Amino acid sequence: TDKYGFTGYGLKGGANYNIDDNHNVFANVGYFERQPDFDAVYTNHENIFNEGAVNEKVTSFELGYGFKNSVCQVNVNGYYTYWADKTITSSKYIQGTRYTANLLGVDALHMGIELDAKYYPTDRLTVTGQASIGDWKWQNDVTGVQLYDDEQNPAGDPIDVYIAGVHVGDAAQTTMSAGVDYEILKNVKIGLDYSDYANNYAQFRETDRSNA
C-alpha cells in the first residue's frame, strides 16, 4: 500500500502556588493530538486508505488544592477533558453472527473530582484514603456506520449509532479505597487495603439495526 503519515504532538503546562506552609493551589492545562489507530487508517482489513482519518484531539484542564501538616496530607482536584475525533472499533454478536464497525469522529467529555489523603496518628501508623468520582459521556451520535460480518462483507445498509449522552464504557468511573499500614519493626510493615469500583459501563448500549 501507499504510505501515509500522521504527526502527533502534545503540550502541557502547570503552576503551583504555596499559600503558606500548609496550603497550596495548583492548575494544569494540556493539549495533544494522537494519531488515529491503524483500523481507522485502513478500515475493514482492506488496503484502501481512509480519507476521513484524522488525529484524535484532547484538551484537558485541572484545578486543585492541597493541605498538609505534621499529621495529615490531603489533595483534592477537579478535571475536565474533552476528547474529539476519537476512533472506536466495535464488535457485537447479533442473532449469533459477529458484526464489526469502525466509528470515526466520536467525541467524549471526561470530568470529575479526585481526592487522596494520608493520616499519621502515630509515627508507625499510616491511614490512607482515595476517592474519584467521574462523569464520562459520549457527546455525539454517529451516522452512516457500515457493519461488516466475519468475512468483511457489508451487512445491510449503514446504520446510525445513538450514543450522545451515553456513559463511556470499559473503565470504572467511581473508585474509592482505604488502607492502613503499621510499621512493626524498622523498615518492616504490615498493611490492609480495601478498594471499591463502581459505575463501570458497557462500551455501548444496544444498537438499533432496523434499517440494516
Backbone as a printed PyTorch tensor [residue, N CA C, xyz], in Angstrom:
tensor([[[  0.8460,  -1.1870,   0.0000],
         [  0.0000,   0.0000,   0.0000],
         [  0.8850,   1.2410,   0.0000]],

        [[  0.2850,   2.3570,  -0.3410],
         [  0.9740,   3.6320,  -0.1830],
         [  1.1800,   3.9210,   1.2960]],

        [[  2.1580,   4.7560,   1.5670],
         [  2.4540,   5.1100,   2.9550],
         [  1.8260,   6.4550,   3.2850]],

        [[  1.2220,   6.5220,   4.4650],
         [  0.5900,   7.7560,   4.9140],
         [  1.1080,   8.0930,   6.3100]],

        [[  1.3410,   9.3560,   6.5380],
         [  1.8840,   9.7770,   7.8350],
         [  0.9690,  10.7410,   8.5580]],

        [[  0.9310,  10.5980,   9.8770],
         [  0.1750,  11.4950,  10.7390],
         [  1.1170,  12.0160,  11.8270]],

        [[  1.1500,  13.2910,  12.0200],
         [  2.0330,  13.8940,  13.0110],
         [  1.2560,  14.1980,  14.2810]],

        [[  1.7150,  13.6260,  15.3750],
         [  1.0870,  13.9030,  16.6660],
         [  2.0190,  14.7190,  17.5410]],

        [[  1.4500,  15.3940,  18.5040],
         [  2.2590,  16.1870,  19.4210],
         [  1.4620,  16.4630,  20.6870]],

        [[  2.1610,  16.9230,  21.7160],
         [  1.4940,  17.2430,  22.9750],
         [  2.1150,  18.4590,  23.6350]],

        [[  1.2810,  19.2450,  24.2640],
         [  1.7240,  20.4220,  25.0100],
         [  1.0530,  20.4020,  26.3770]],

        [[  1.8200,  20.6250,  27.4300],
         [  1.2410,  20.6430,  28.7670],
         [  2.0080,  21.6090,  29.6570]],

        [[  1.2860,  22.3420,  30.4650],
         [  1.9100,  23.2780,  31.3980],
         [  1.1310,  23.3200,  32.6910]],

        [[  1.7940,  23.7400,  33.7400],
         [  1.1290,  23.8010,  35.0420],
         [  1.7880,  24.8030,  35.9580]],

        [[  1.1130,  25.0970,  37.0460],
         [  1.6410,  26.0440,  38.0290],
         [  1.1540,  25.6440,  39.4090]],

        [[  1.9700,  25.9340,  40.4050],
         [  1.6220,  25.6830,  41.8020],
         [  1.9450,  26.9270,  42.6230]],

        [[  1.0570,  27.2400,  43.5510],
         [  1.2930,  28.3920,  44.4310],
         [  1.1310,  27.9510,  45.8810]],

        [[  2.1760,  28.1320,  46.6740],
         [  2.1280,  27.8120,  48.0990],
         [  1.5890,  29.0170,  48.8560]],

        [[  0.3680,  28.8860,  49.3580],
         [ -0.2410,  29.9860,  50.0990],
         [  0.5250,  30.2320,  51.3930]],

        [[  0.8440,  29.1660,  52.0780],
         [  1.6920,  29.2180,  53.2780],
         [  2.3040,  27.8350,  53.4530]],

        [[  2.7950,  27.5190,  54.6200],
         [  3.4410,  26.2250,  54.8480],
         [  2.4690,  25.0560,  54.7890]],

        [[  1.1700,  25.3340,  54.8950],
         [  0.1810,  24.2600,  54.9560],
         [ -0.7280,  24.1580,  53.7320]],

        [[ -0.9100,  25.2420,  53.0070],
         [ -1.8990,  25.2750,  51.9260],
         [ -1.2310,  25.5880,  50.5870]],

        [[ -1.7100,  24.9450,  49.5470],
         [ -1.2610,  25.2650,  48.1910],
         [ -2.3790,  25.0270,  47.2000]],

        [[ -2.3160,  25.7060,  46.0740],
         [ -3.2550,  25.5110,  44.9720],
         [ -2.4390,  25.2520,  43.7120]],

        [[ -3.0070,  24.5010,  42.7790],
         [ -2.2780,  24.1800,  41.5570],
         [ -3.2420,  24.0450,  40.3910]],

        [[ -2.7030,  24.1930,  39.1870],
         [ -3.5080,  24.0850,  37.9760],
         [ -2.6460,  23.5260,  36.8560]],

        [[ -3.2840,  22.7610,  35.9720],
         [ -2.6170,  22.1990,  34.7980],
         [ -3.5120,  22.3610,  33.5810]],

        [[ -2.9070,  22.5520,  32.4370],
         [ -3.6520,  22.6100,  31.1750],
         [ -2.8300,  21.8810,  30.1160]],

        [[ -3.4950,  21.1700,  29.2530],
         [ -2.7750,  20.4160,  28.2360],
         [ -3.5810,  20.2450,  26.9620]],

        [[ -2.8620,  20.0240,  25.8830],
         [ -3.4900,  19.7200,  24.5910],
         [ -2.5640,  18.7770,  23.8350]],

        [[ -3.1280,  17.7020,  23.2940],
         [ -2.2940,  16.8520,  22.4500],
         [ -3.1300,  16.2350,  21.3350]],

        [[ -2.4520,  15.8990,  20.2470],
         [ -3.0800,  15.2270,  19.1190],
         [ -2.4680,  13.8440,  18.9940]],

        [[ -3.3340,  12.8510,  18.9680],
         [ -2.9190,  11.4480,  18.9030],
         [ -3.2510,  10.8940,  17.5320]],

        [[ -2.2840,  10.2060,  16.9390],
         [ -2.5050,   9.6430,  15.6150],
         [ -3.6250,   8.6120,  15.6490]],

        [[ -4.4130,   8.5170,  14.5710],
         [ -5.5140,   7.5360,  14.5490],
         [ -4.9820,   6.1090,  14.5770]],

        [[ -5.7870,   5.2080,  15.1190],
         [ -5.4230,   3.7950,  15.1400],
         [ -5.3370,   3.2470,  13.7110]],

        [[ -4.5970,   2.1550,  13.5850],
         [ -4.4180,   1.5350,  12.2750],
         [ -5.7630,   1.1800,  11.6530]],

        [[ -6.7070,   0.6910,  12.4820],
         [ -8.0240,   0.2920,  11.9570],
         [ -8.7800,   1.4650,  11.3600]],

        [[ -8.4330,   2.6820,  11.7870],
         [ -9.1010,   3.8600,  11.2330],
         [ -8.4520,   4.3250,   9.9350]],

        [[ -7.1770,   4.0060,   9.7520],
         [ -6.4560,   4.4210,   8.5490],
         [ -6.7450,   3.4740,   7.3830]],

        [[ -6.6960,   2.1590,   7.6710],
         [ -7.0540,   1.1420,   6.6840],
         [ -8.2140,   0.3390,   7.2710]],

        [[ -9.4050,   0.6890,   6.8880],
         [-10.5890,   0.1110,   7.5120],
         [-10.9390,  -1.2430,   6.9190]],

        [[-11.5570,  -2.0740,   7.7760],
         [-12.1640,  -3.3480,   7.3560],
         [-11.1750,  -4.2980,   6.6840]],

        [[ -9.9130,  -4.2870,   7.1250],
         [ -8.8840,  -5.2140,   6.6410],
         [ -8.6610,  -5.0860,   5.1290]],

        [[ -8.8640,  -3.9080,   4.5950],
         [ -8.6370,  -3.6840,   3.1700],
         [ -7.4730,  -2.7040,   2.9990]],

        [[ -6.7490,  -2.8210,   1.8990],
         [ -5.6100,  -1.9450,   1.6200],
         [ -6.0580,  -0.6560,   0.9390]],

        [[ -7.0790,  -0.0570,   1.4930],
         [ -7.6300,   1.1820,   0.9440],
         [ -7.5370,   2.2580,   2.0250]],

        [[ -6.8940,   3.3510,   1.6860],
         [ -6.7050,   4.4220,   2.6510],
         [ -8.0230,   5.1330,   2.9380]],

        [[ -8.2790,   5.3810,   4.2230],
         [ -9.4820,   6.0870,   4.6360],
         [ -9.2240,   7.5860,   4.6160]],

        [[ -9.8200,   8.2750,   3.6740],
         [ -9.6070,   9.7110,   3.5320],
         [-10.1260,  10.4980,   4.7260]],

        [[-11.0280,   9.8900,   5.5080],
         [-11.6020,  10.6050,   6.6450],
         [-10.8260,  10.4600,   7.9390]],

        [[ -9.6960,   9.7330,   7.9050],
         [ -8.9180,   9.5250,   9.1280],
         [ -8.1920,  10.8100,   9.5330]],

        [[ -8.3640,  11.2110,  10.7770],
         [ -7.7150,  12.4140,  11.3010],
         [ -7.1810,  12.1230,  12.7020]],

        [[ -6.3180,  12.9850,  13.1870],
         [ -5.7970,  12.8490,  14.5430],
         [ -6.9070,  13.0130,  15.5750]],

        [[ -6.7900,  12.2560,  16.6610],
         [ -7.6550,  12.4830,  17.8090],
         [ -7.1140,  13.6900,  18.5820]],

        [[ -8.0020,  14.5240,  19.1230],
         [ -7.6060,  15.7800,  19.7570],
         [ -8.1020,  15.8140,  21.1940]],

        [[ -7.1950,  16.0620,  22.1300],
         [ -7.5270,  16.0260,  23.5510],
         [ -7.1500,  17.3550,  24.2020]],

        [[ -8.1200,  17.9660,  24.8640],
         [ -7.8940,  19.2040,  25.6150],
         [ -8.2430,  18.9380,  27.0740]],

        [[ -7.3510,  19.2810,  28.0030],
         [ -7.5940,  18.9550,  29.4080],
         [ -7.2580,  20.1320,  30.3160]],

        [[ -8.0240,  20.2240,  31.4040],
         [ -7.8050,  21.2370,  32.4390],
         [ -7.8980,  20.5530,  33.8070]],

        [[ -7.0920,  21.0250,  34.7470],
         [ -7.1350,  20.5030,  36.1080],
         [ -6.8930,  21.6360,  37.0890]],

        [[ -7.6650,  21.6540,  38.1610],
         [ -7.5180,  22.6650,  39.2140],
         [ -7.5850,  21.9520,  40.5590]],

        [[ -6.6240,  22.2480,  41.4510],
         [ -6.5910,  21.5100,  42.7070],
         [ -6.1320,  22.3160,  43.9000]],

        [[ -6.3190,  21.6930,  45.0660],
         [ -5.9510,  22.3120,  46.3470],
         [ -5.2940,  21.2500,  47.2180]],

        [[ -4.2590,  21.6440,  47.9520],
         [ -3.5760,  20.7300,  48.8400],
         [ -3.4080,  21.3000,  50.2360]],

        [[ -3.4310,  20.4020,  51.2220],
         [ -3.2030,  20.7830,  52.6190],
         [ -2.2980,  19.7420,  53.2590]],

        [[ -1.3610,  20.2080,  54.0660],
         [ -0.5010,  19.2690,  54.7860],
         [ -0.0210,  19.9100,  56.0770]],

        [[  0.1300,  19.0570,  57.1000],
         [  0.7610,  19.4520,  58.3590],
         [  1.4970,  18.2380,  58.9050]],

        [[  1.8000,  18.2460,  60.1580],
         [  2.6230,  17.1680,  60.7160],
         [  1.8920,  15.8360,  60.8210]],

        [[  0.5560,  15.8250,  60.7830],
         [ -0.1880,  14.5760,  60.9850],
         [ -1.0420,  14.1590,  59.7970]],

        [[ -1.2150,  15.0140,  58.7900],
         [ -2.0650,  14.6250,  57.6680],
         [ -1.6570,  15.3500,  56.3920]],

        [[ -2.1260,  14.7960,  55.2860],
         [ -1.8790,  15.3600,  53.9670],
         [ -3.0900,  15.0770,  53.0980]],

        [[ -3.6510,  16.1210,  52.4670],
         [ -4.8690,  15.9880,  51.6680],
         [ -4.7000,  16.7420,  50.3520]],

        [[ -5.1030,  16.1070,  49.2590],
         [ -5.1410,  16.7540,  47.9470],
         [ -6.5050,  16.5100,  47.3130]],

        [[ -7.0770,  17.5530,  46.7370],
         [ -8.3340,  17.4170,  46.0200],
         [ -8.2350,  18.2020,  44.7170]],

        [[ -8.7370,  17.6280,  43.6410],
         [ -8.6670,  18.3170,  42.3570],
         [ -9.8750,  17.9740,  41.5010]],

        [[-10.1870,  18.8740,  40.6000],
         [-11.2190,  18.6500,  39.6040],
         [-10.5970,  18.6630,  38.2140]],

        [[-11.1140,  17.8370,  37.3190],
         [-10.5460,  17.7660,  35.9710],
         [-11.6500,  17.8260,  34.9130]],

        [[-11.2630,  18.3160,  33.7450],
         [-12.1620,  18.4330,  32.5950],
         [-11.3550,  18.0760,  31.3540]],

        [[-11.7370,  17.0150,  30.6580],
         [-11.0120,  16.5710,  29.4710],
         [-11.9900,  16.3520,  28.3260]],

        [[-11.7490,  17.0330,  27.2110],
         [-12.5860,  16.8570,  26.0250],
         [-11.7730,  16.1310,  24.9610]],

        [[-12.2680,  14.9660,  24.5330],
         [-11.5730,  14.1020,  23.5770],
         [-12.3770,  14.1150,  22.2760]],

        [[-11.8240,  14.7500,  21.2360],
         [-12.5430,  14.9060,  19.9670],
         [-11.9650,  13.9890,  18.8970]],

        [[-12.8150,  13.6060,  17.9490],
         [-12.4290,  12.7730,  16.8090],
         [-11.8180,  11.4470,  17.2400]],

        [[-12.3750,  10.8640,  18.2760],
         [-11.8900,   9.5770,  18.7530],
         [-12.3100,   8.4660,  17.7900]],

        [[-11.4500,   7.4740,  17.6340],
         [-11.7190,   6.3340,  16.7710],
         [-12.0530,   5.1110,  17.6140]],

        [[-13.1250,   4.4220,  17.2680],
         [-13.5480,   3.2420,  18.0250],
         [-13.8520,   2.1080,  17.0570]],

        [[-13.2700,   0.9550,  17.3060],
         [-13.6290,  -0.2650,  16.5850],
         [-14.4840,  -1.1150,  17.5170]],

        [[-15.7100,  -1.3830,  17.1200],
         [-16.6530,  -2.0820,  17.9940],
         [-17.1530,  -3.3570,  17.3200]],

        [[-17.2690,  -4.4230,  18.1210],
         [-17.7950,  -5.6950,  17.6340],
         [-18.9920,  -6.1060,  18.4840]],

        [[-19.9510,  -6.7630,  17.8460],
         [-21.1410,  -7.1720,  18.5740],
         [-21.7560,  -8.3980,  17.8950]],

        [[-22.2400,  -9.3350,  18.7260],
         [-22.9480, -10.5110,  18.2140],
         [-24.4410, -10.1930,  18.1460]],

        [[-25.0160, -10.3920,  16.9730],
         [-26.4430, -10.1730,  16.7740],
         [-27.0160, -11.4360,  16.1480]],

        [[-27.8920, -12.1200,  16.8840],
         [-28.5050, -13.3680,  16.4410],
         [-27.4370, -14.3810,  16.0010]],

        [[-26.3680, -14.4710,  16.8140],
         [-25.3380, -15.4710,  16.5820],
         [-24.2690, -15.0950,  15.5770]],

        [[-24.3980, -13.9660,  14.9240],
         [-23.4080, -13.5260,  13.9400],
         [-22.6400, -12.3310,  14.4880]],

        [[-21.3080, -12.3540,  14.3230],
         [-20.4630, -11.2800,  14.8210],
         [-20.3300, -10.1960,  13.7570]],

        [[-20.6480,  -8.9590,  14.1580],
         [-20.5290,  -7.8170,  13.2650],
         [-19.4980,  -6.8360,  13.8280]],

        [[-18.8050,  -6.1490,  12.9190],
         [-17.7780,  -5.1890,  13.3120],
         [-18.0250,  -3.8680,  12.5980]],

        [[-17.7160,  -2.7890,  13.2970],
         [-17.8660,  -1.4640,  12.7010],
         [-16.7680,  -0.5440,  13.2200]],

        [[-16.3140,   0.3620,  12.3600],
         [-15.3760,   1.4050,  12.7590],
         [-16.1350,   2.7110,  12.8730]],

        [[-16.0890,   3.3000,  14.0590],
         [-16.7640,   4.5650,  14.3070],
         [-15.7240,   5.6720,  14.3350]],

        [[-15.8860,   6.6620,  13.4630],
         [-14.9460,   7.7670,  13.3700],
         [-15.6160,   9.0610,  13.8160]],

        [[-14.8140,   9.9940,  14.3280],
         [-15.3360,  11.3050,  14.6920],
         [-16.2030,  11.3150,  15.9290]],

        [[-15.9140,  10.4200,  16.8780],
         [-16.6840,  10.3700,  18.1210],
         [-16.0330,  11.2950,  19.1530]],

        [[-16.8430,  12.0800,  19.8420],
         [-16.3390,  12.9840,  20.8750],
         [-16.7740,  12.4980,  22.2500]],

        [[-15.9000,  12.6940,  23.2500],
         [-16.2200,  12.2920,  24.6230],
         [-15.7920,  13.3890,  25.5850]],

        [[-16.5670,  13.5510,  26.6530],
         [-16.2380,  14.5010,  27.7110],
         [-16.0180,  13.7390,  29.0050]],

        [[-14.8290,  13.8930,  29.5870],
         [-14.4870,  13.2910,  30.8720],
         [-14.3230,  14.4090,  31.8870]],

        [[-15.0750,  14.3560,  32.9710],
         [-14.8750,  15.3170,  34.0410],
         [-15.1760,  14.6590,  35.3780]],

        [[-14.5660,  15.1870,  36.4410],
         [-14.7660,  14.5720,  37.7390],
         [-13.9490,  15.2420,  38.8280]],

        [[-14.0370,  14.6480,  40.0050],
         [-13.3350,  15.1350,  41.1920],
         [-12.5380,  13.9850,  41.7870]],

        [[-11.3190,  14.2700,  42.2280],
         [-10.4530,  13.2630,  42.8380],
         [ -9.9390,  13.7640,  44.1820]],

        [[ -9.7940,  12.8420,  45.1190],
         [ -9.2920,  13.1800,  46.4450],
         [ -8.3880,  12.0630,  46.9380]],

        [[ -7.2710,  12.4350,  47.5500],
         [ -6.4300,  11.4520,  48.2210],
         [ -5.9410,  12.0490,  49.5350]],

        [[ -5.7860,  11.2050,  50.5410],
         [ -5.4170,  11.6920,  51.8700],
         [ -4.5690,  10.6700,  52.6010]],

        [[ -3.7110,  11.1780,  53.4840],
         [ -2.9130,  10.3490,  54.3840],
         [ -2.9970,  10.9500,  55.7870]],

        [[ -3.0920,  10.0580,  56.7740],
         [ -3.1940,  10.4830,  58.1770],
         [ -2.2150,   9.6550,  58.9940]],

        [[ -1.4470,  10.3340,  59.8330],
         [ -0.4070,   9.6730,  60.6250],
         [ -0.7400,   9.8080,  62.1150]],

        [[ -1.5610,   8.9300,  62.6690],
         [ -1.9100,   9.0320,  64.0950],
         [ -0.6850,   8.8710,  64.9970]],

        [[  0.2430,   8.0000,  64.5950],
         [  1.4880,   7.7990,  65.3310],
         [  2.6310,   7.7160,  64.3250]],

        [[  3.8470,   7.6410,  64.8150],
         [  4.9960,   7.5470,  63.9260],
         [  4.9910,   6.2480,  63.1250]],

        [[  4.3230,   5.2260,  63.6190],
         [  4.3360,   3.9300,  62.9580],
         [  3.0600,   3.6190,  62.1750]],

        [[  2.0110,   4.3440,  62.4170],
         [  0.7160,   4.0420,  61.8030],
         [  0.3740,   5.0760,  60.7310]],

        [[ -0.0240,   4.5730,  59.5440],
         [ -0.4430,   5.4390,  58.4400],
         [ -1.7990,   4.9750,  57.9310]],

        [[ -2.7400,   5.9130,  57.8480],
         [ -4.0700,   5.6450,  57.3080],
         [ -4.2160,   6.3980,  55.9990]],

        [[ -4.6370,   5.7020,  54.9490],
         [ -4.7680,   6.3290,  53.6270],
         [ -6.2030,   6.2160,  53.1130]],

        [[ -6.5600,   7.1270,  52.2440],
         [ -7.8720,   7.1100,  51.6090],
         [ -7.8160,   7.7610,  50.2410]],

        [[ -8.6890,   7.3100,  49.3570],
         [ -8.7290,   7.8450,  47.9990],
         [-10.1490,   7.7400,  47.4710]],

        [[-10.5580,   8.7370,  46.6850],
         [-11.8700,   8.6970,  46.0370],
         [-11.7850,   9.4240,  44.6980]],

        [[-12.4330,   8.8760,  43.7040],
         [-12.5050,   9.5070,  42.3950],
         [-13.9240,   9.3290,  41.8630]],

        [[-14.5900,  10.4300,  41.6020],
         [-15.9730,  10.4020,  41.1120],
         [-15.9950,  11.0930,  39.7580]],

        [[-16.2470,  10.3110,  38.7060],
         [-16.2120,  10.8570,  37.3620],
         [-17.5570,  10.8020,  36.6650]],

        [[-17.6680,  11.5990,  35.6240],
         [-18.8520,  11.6160,  34.7570],
         [-18.3310,  11.7060,  33.3270]],

        [[-18.2320,  10.5370,  32.6750],
         [-17.6560,  10.4640,  31.3290],
         [-18.7530,  10.0470,  30.3630]],

        [[-19.0140,  10.8850,  29.3630],
         [-20.0990,  10.5990,  28.4310],
         [-19.6920,  10.9180,  26.9980]],

        [[-20.2500,  10.1210,  26.0730],
         [-20.1230,  10.4420,  24.6570],
         [-20.9560,  11.6680,  24.3500]],

        [[-20.4700,  12.4830,  23.4220],
         [-21.1090,  13.7720,  23.1630],
         [-21.9140,  13.8410,  21.8760]],

        [[-21.7560,  12.8630,  20.9940],
         [-22.4570,  12.9670,  19.7120],
         [-22.8480,  11.5960,  19.1780]],

        [[-23.9270,  11.5790,  18.4080],
         [-24.3100,  10.3750,  17.6740],
         [-23.4160,  10.2390,  16.4380]],

        [[-23.3430,   9.0300,  15.9090],
         [-22.5550,   8.7700,  14.7040],
         [-23.4850,   8.1800,  13.6490]],

        [[-23.5380,   8.8210,  12.4940],
         [-24.4590,   8.3850,  11.4470],
         [-23.7060,   7.7180,  10.2980]],

        [[-24.4230,   6.8860,   9.5740],
         [-23.8640,   6.2470,   8.3870],
         [-22.7640,   5.2500,   8.6690]],

        [[-22.9080,   4.4670,   9.7480],
         [-21.8950,   3.4830,  10.1300],
         [-22.1890,   2.1580,   9.4280]],

        [[-21.2120,   1.6390,   8.7030],
         [-21.3860,   0.3810,   7.9910],
         [-20.9510,  -0.7860,   8.8660]],

        [[-21.8020,  -1.7940,   8.9970],
         [-21.4620,  -3.0300,   9.6880],
         [-20.8910,  -4.0450,   8.7010]],

        [[-19.9320,  -4.8580,   9.1860],
         [-19.3220,  -5.8980,   8.3730],
         [-19.3780,  -7.2160,   9.1290]],

        [[-19.5770,  -8.3090,   8.3990],
         [-19.6010,  -9.6170,   9.0370],
         [-18.1790, -10.1650,   9.1630]],

        [[-18.0520, -11.4270,   9.5970],
         [-16.7290, -12.0130,   9.8130],
         [-15.9160, -12.1380,   8.5330]],

        [[-16.5850, -12.1460,   7.3820],
         [-15.8920, -12.2250,   6.0970],
         [-15.6050, -10.8390,   5.5260]],

        [[-15.8470,  -9.8010,   6.3320],
         [-15.6360,  -8.4200,   5.9290],
         [-16.5270,  -8.0000,   4.7650]],

        [[-17.7020,  -8.6190,   4.6840],
         [-18.7020,  -8.2130,   3.7120],
         [-19.6670,  -7.2320,   4.3560]],

        [[-20.0910,  -6.1860,   3.6280],
         [-21.0690,  -5.2470,   4.1980],
         [-22.3440,  -5.9760,   4.5880]],

        [[-22.8510,  -5.6420,   5.7700],
         [-24.0650,  -6.2900,   6.2660],
         [-25.1980,  -5.2740,   6.2480]],

        [[-25.9370,  -5.2460,   5.1570],
         [-27.0620,  -4.3440,   5.0570],
         [-26.6440,  -2.9090,   4.8420]],

        [[-27.6120,  -2.0160,   5.0560],
         [-27.3740,  -0.5960,   4.8630],
         [-26.6630,  -0.0070,   6.0850]],

        [[-25.9830,   1.1320,   5.9130],
         [-25.3660,   1.8050,   7.0710],
         [-26.4070,   2.1400,   8.1320]],

        [[-25.9640,   2.1870,   9.3690],
         [-26.8630,   2.4560,  10.4870],
         [-26.4160,   3.7210,  11.2190]],

        [[-27.2620,   4.2000,  12.0810],
         [-26.9470,   5.3270,  12.9590],
         [-26.7450,   4.8050,  14.3710]],

        [[-25.6870,   5.2440,  15.0270],
         [-25.3720,   4.8020,  16.3860],
         [-25.6820,   5.9480,  17.3380]],

        [[-26.6920,   5.7560,  18.1820],
         [-27.1670,   6.8200,  19.0660],
         [-26.4910,   6.6960,  20.4320]],

        [[-25.3850,   7.4020,  20.5830],
         [-24.6140,   7.3050,  21.8240],
         [-24.4650,   8.6400,  22.5400]],

        [[-24.9950,   9.7180,  22.0050],
         [-24.8900,  11.0140,  22.6740],
         [-25.5350,  10.9320,  24.0650]],

        [[-24.7700,  11.2840,  25.0860],
         [-25.2770,  11.2170,  26.4550],
         [-25.0790,   9.8820,  27.1320]],

        [[-24.5720,   8.8660,  26.3950],
         [-24.3200,   7.5480,  26.9730],
         [-22.9520,   7.5630,  27.6620]],

        [[-22.8600,   6.8980,  28.8160],
         [-21.6030,   6.8600,  29.5460],
         [-20.5260,   6.0830,  28.7800]],

        [[-19.2980,   6.5820,  28.8390],
         [-18.1520,   5.8920,  28.2490],
         [-17.9050,   4.6050,  29.0380]],

        [[-17.6700,   3.5210,  28.3270],
         [-17.5380,   2.2250,  28.9860],
         [-16.1090,   1.7670,  29.1750]],

        [[-15.9950,   0.5820,  29.7590],
         [-14.7360,  -0.1560,  29.9230],
         [-13.8150,   0.4040,  30.9890]],

        [[-14.2940,   1.2760,  31.8600],
         [-13.4790,   1.7620,  32.9860],
         [-14.4170,   2.2450,  34.0860]],

        [[-14.0910,   1.9330,  35.3340],
         [-14.9200,   2.3580,  36.4570],
         [-14.8330,   3.8700,  36.6190]],

        [[-15.9770,   4.5340,  36.6280],
         [-15.9910,   5.9880,  36.7460],
         [-16.0050,   6.4500,  38.2020]],

        [[-16.3040,   5.5510,  39.1160],
         [-16.2520,   5.8590,  40.5440],
         [-15.3610,   4.8330,  41.2280]],

        [[-14.3190,   5.3020,  41.9000],
         [-13.4270,   4.4100,  42.6390],
         [-13.1810,   4.9870,  44.0240]],

        [[-13.0630,   4.1070,  44.9920],
         [-12.7570,   4.5170,  46.3600],
         [-11.8740,   3.4620,  47.0050]],

        [[-11.0040,   3.8820,  47.8980],
         [-10.1480,   2.9320,  48.5970],
         [ -9.7560,   3.4940,  49.9480]],

        [[ -9.4480,   2.5870,  50.8600],
         [ -8.9670,   2.9550,  52.1920],
         [ -7.9400,   1.9150,  52.6180]],

        [[ -6.9500,   2.3510,  53.3680],
         [ -5.9160,   1.4190,  53.7820],
         [ -5.2360,   1.8430,  55.0640]],

        [[ -4.5160,   0.8980,  55.6410],
         [ -3.7690,   1.1700,  56.8650],
         [ -2.4510,   0.4030,  56.8090]],

        [[ -1.3660,   1.0500,  57.1990],
         [ -0.0470,   0.4260,  57.2810],
         [  0.5010,   0.6310,  58.6970]],

        [[  1.1150,  -0.4290,  59.2170],
         [  1.7120,  -0.3220,  60.5560],
         [  3.1340,  -0.8800,  60.5020]],

        [[  4.0800,  -0.0900,  60.9760],
         [  5.4790,  -0.5000,  60.9950],
         [  5.7450,  -1.2840,  62.2840]],

        [[  5.8090,  -2.6030,  62.1470],
         [  6.0050,  -3.4390,  63.3410],
         [  7.4700,  -3.4440,  63.7800]],

        [[  8.3780,  -3.3360,  62.8130],
         [  9.8090,  -3.2090,  63.0660],
         [ 10.3510,  -2.1720,  62.0840]],

        [[ 11.5400,  -1.7030,  62.3130],
         [ 12.1190,  -0.7190,  61.4240],
         [ 12.2060,  -1.2960,  60.0140]],

        [[ 11.5860,  -0.5640,  59.0590],
         [ 11.5470,  -0.9600,  57.6420],
         [ 10.7510,  -2.2350,  57.3870]],

        [[  9.9330,  -2.6640,  58.3430],
         [  9.0590,  -3.8280,  58.1670],
         [  7.6260,  -3.3910,  58.4820]],

        [[  6.7490,  -3.4800,  57.4770],
         [  5.3780,  -3.0140,  57.6440],
         [  4.3810,  -4.1130,  57.2890]],

        [[  3.2340,  -4.0340,  57.9100],
         [  2.0810,  -4.8450,  57.5120],
         [  0.9610,  -3.8790,  57.1590]],

        [[  0.1030,  -4.2970,  56.2520],
         [ -0.9470,  -3.3800,  55.8220],
         [ -2.1970,  -4.0910,  55.3590]],

        [[ -3.2560,  -3.3260,  55.2470],
         [ -4.5450,  -3.8220,  54.7750],
         [ -5.1860,  -2.7350,  53.9220]],

        [[ -5.6710,  -3.1100,  52.7340],
         [ -6.2980,  -2.1600,  51.8210],
         [ -7.6590,  -2.6800,  51.3650]],

        [[ -8.5730,  -1.7520,  51.1920],
         [ -9.9050,  -2.0690,  50.6700],
         [-10.1850,  -1.1310,  49.5000]],

        [[-10.6610,  -1.6880,  48.3790],
         [-10.9710,  -0.8820,  47.1960],
         [-12.3770,  -1.1860,  46.7010]],

        [[-13.0270,  -0.1690,  46.1660],
         [-14.3740,  -0.3190,  45.6240],
         [-14.4260,   0.3620,  44.2600]],

        [[-14.9950,  -0.3400,  43.2660],
         [-15.1090,   0.1910,  41.9150],
         [-16.5760,   0.1460,  41.5050]],

        [[-17.0650,   1.2580,  40.9530],
         [-18.4840,   1.3370,  40.5930],
         [-18.6480,   2.1210,  39.2910]],

        [[-19.8690,   2.0500,  38.7480],
         [-20.2170,   2.7660,  37.5150],
         [-19.2810,   2.3920,  36.3640]],

        [[-19.0980,   1.0850,  36.1890],
         [-18.3210,   0.5740,  35.0660],
         [-19.3190,   0.1340,  34.0030]],

        [[-19.4310,   0.9220,  32.9440],
         [-20.4670,   0.7100,  31.9420],
         [-19.9510,  -0.1140,  30.7660]],

        [[-20.8740,  -0.7360,  30.0520],
         [-20.5320,  -1.4170,  28.8100],
         [-20.1430,  -0.3740,  27.7690]],

        [[-19.4570,  -0.8340,  26.7110],
         [-18.9630,   0.1030,  25.7090],
         [-20.0880,   0.8940,  25.0760]],

        [[-21.1300,   0.2150,  24.6010],
         [-22.2750,   0.9040,  24.0140],
         [-23.5430,   0.1860,  24.4340]],

        [[-24.6450,   0.9280,  24.3800],
         [-25.9230,   0.2780,  24.6170],
         [-26.3730,  -0.4120,  23.3220]],

        [[-27.4480,  -1.1620,  23.4010],
         [-27.9490,  -1.9070,  22.2280],
         [-28.1780,  -0.9690,  21.0540]],

        [[-27.7480,  -1.3670,  19.8650],
         [-27.8680,  -0.5470,  18.6790],
         [-29.0630,  -0.9930,  17.8390]],

        [[-29.8150,  -0.0540,  17.3480],
         [-30.9750,  -0.3400,  16.5260],
         [-30.5170,  -0.6640,  15.1060]],

        [[-30.7860,  -1.8960,  14.6420],
         [-30.3890,  -2.3170,  13.2880],
         [-31.6220,  -2.4450,  12.3780]],

        [[-32.6770,  -1.7120,  12.6730],
         [-33.9200,  -1.8980,  11.9220],
         [-33.7440,  -1.5460,  10.4380]],

        [[-32.7710,  -0.6810,  10.1100],
         [-32.5950,  -0.3080,   8.7180],
         [-31.3810,  -0.9970,   8.0870]],

        [[-30.8700,  -2.0740,   8.7240],
         [-29.6850,  -2.7610,   8.1870],
         [-30.0960,  -4.0740,   7.5260]]])
